[in-house]
Amino acid sequence: MTLSTTRVLLLPLGLVVACGDSAGADELESSSSALSTGSDTVTSSMPSSSSIDSTAASDSADTTTSHATTETEESADDVSLDMIPGQNCDGYAVVYADDFTADDNEDVANLSGVTCVEGSLLLRMDVTDLTPLASLEATGFLLFEAPDLASLDGLENLQYVRNTLSLGAPLPDAGCVGTLVTTIAPFAGLQEVGALSICDNPNLTSLMELGTALSGDFAGPISIGGLPSLESLAGFEDLTSAGHRLGLTSLPLVPDLQPLGNLTHVEGALTLGGLDEITSMEGLEQVTYVGSLVILENAQLTTLAGFGNLMTVGDSLSIHDNPMLPQDEAEAWAAGLDVGTTVTICNNLGGPPC
């Protein structure tokens, strides 16, 4: 098929409509029912890992739910993240005007030449080759549930994920269907991500390439968990606020929180758990407000120093199961905070069981 500069819509039943063609426009209108009946609904929740699953999951549920794009089905979070029906692909040349699910490489090949997917793009099961997506520049959601996927090559031109980018599919009852990708270098061109989830990947060592997308005031939830090879939080240096939740869990090699040095507040829950190498909260000196705070199961955490400017916890505070953090220090530190609801401090060094 030879494409002109005219915007093209690829509909679920294979219909191609060039906008500006009156006959095509009429056919598009008559095919509107196909947009609502031919799409798959994709649902997932944010990730959690190991024994910290129950806490992290409760802090980050319902963050990557994608529905058929009708106004009545969208959540408030979706709308706030600019997942606006019919507008995600404005201005793009070749548009797939619905949700798209690929179960294998043959399915992925059907999107060759597409520059924007209006709804959710779900890549799952036997997908291992993303090179047919070389023209893709934008999508509403980008969700990976492909356990054998080892490379993101093919996504180098991707610039916008209007709502959730989920590299790994969190499971409702904890755990995650992750991927085997060794680098996210193809994401280096990302300019905007509405929400971010990366979970259950044994190979990933760096998130540096997400730096541009993670800069400034990030509107949606961020959940990074179950990455045993991740060497640092490099890539978070320009993040100044999180408008939703921020979860960093089961990252046993991350040495410190210094890349978070420009973070000033987290509107939702800040969860720090399973960070086995951190010894303090240094790097969080600029944080003055969090919606709620969970600090748990950090094997070598000995002090909360670095969190000295935190003044307010809007909801609950929980500090538990940190075997080297003195209970009395945790209690004294918490006493200086304005906490909205409950305070739970237990099973730290010298403290009572939970």
Order of alpha helices (4+ residues) and beta strands (2+ residues): beta-beta-alpha-alpha-beta-alpha-beta-alpha-beta-beta-alpha-beta-beta-beta-beta-beta-beta-beta-beta-beta-beta-beta-beta-beta-beta-alpha-beta-beta
